[in-house]
Amino acid sequence: VSPRRRMLNVSRSVWKQANVASDLWEKLTARCVDRHRHMERTLERLLQIQAAMEELAVALEQAEGVRDAWEPVGDLFIDSLQDHIDATK
């Protein structure tokens, strides 16, 4: 095989490999973009969940405060029992 022919073969081989690498690079960047979008959506959902959990924590704290303010049943007068039941509801 002549040197010129060998050079053409090597050139074709490099060109083919460059095309394959270019295709793979495009696929990789597309997957990275998709993964980035997915992560952004996931982060958005996590932030929404965190906000909801913070609201629930405040509501729970308020409910526990109300519960802690209840008088023990044994300390209630029988005449005011219905008032306490209504207030509890």
C-alpha positions in Angstrom: 0.0 0.0 0.0 1.4 3.4 -1.0 1.9 6.1 1.6 -0.7 8.2 0.0 -3.3 5.4 0.2 -2.3 4.7 3.8 -2.8 8.4 4.6 -6.3 8.4 2.9 -7.3 5.3 4.9 -6.1 6.9 8.2 -7.9 10.1 7.2 -11.2 8.2 6.6 -10.8 6.3 9.8 -10.2 9.5 11.8 -13.2 11.2 10.0 -15.5 8.2 10.9 -14.4 8.3 14.5 -14.9 12.0 14.7 -18.4 11.6 13.4 -19.2 8.9 15.9 -17.7 11.0 18.7 -19.8 14.0 17.5 -23.0 11.9 17.5 -22.2 10.6 21.0 -21.5 14.1 22.2 -24.9 15.3 20.9 -26.7 12.5 22.6 -24.8 13.1 25.9 -25.6 16.8 25.9 -29.3 16.1 25.2 -29.4 13.7 28.1 -27.7 16.2 30.3 -30.3 18.8 29.4 -33.1 16.3 30.1 -31.5 15.4 33.4 -31.1 19.0 34.4 -34.8 19.7 33.6 -35.8 16.7 35.7 -33.6 17.9 38.6 -35.1 21.4 38.4 -38.7 19.9 38.5 -37.7 17.7 41.4 -36.2 20.6 43.3 -39.4 22.6 42.7 -41.5 19.8 44.1 -39.2 19.4 47.1 -39.5 23.1 47.9 -43.3 22.8 47.7 -43.2 19.8 50.1 -40.9 21.7 52.4 -43.3 24.7 52.5 -46.2 22.4 53.1 -44.4 20.7 56.0 -43.5 24.0 57.6 -47.2 25.0 57.4 -48.2 21.7 59.0 -45.6 22.1 61.7 -47.1 25.5 62.6 -50.6 24.1 62.6 -49.5 21.1 64.7 -47.8 23.5 67.2 -51.0 25.5 67.5 -53.1 22.4 67.9 -50.7 21.1 70.7 -51.0 24.5 72.4 -54.8 24.3 72.4 -54.6 20.7 73.7 -52.2 21.7 76.4 -54.6 24.4 77.5 -57.4 21.9 78.2 -58.2 21.2 81.8 -58.1 17.6 83.0 -61.5 16.0 82.9 -61.3 15.2 86.6 -60.9 18.9 87.4 -64.0 20.0 85.5 -67.3 20.7 87.2 -70.1 18.6 85.9 -72.2 21.7 85.2 -69.6 23.1 82.8 -68.8 19.8 81.1 -70.9 20.5 78.0 -69.3 24.0 77.6 -65.8 22.4 77.7 -66.9 19.7 75.2 -68.2 22.4 72.8 -65.0 24.5 73.2 -62.9 21.4 72.5 -64.9 20.7 69.3 
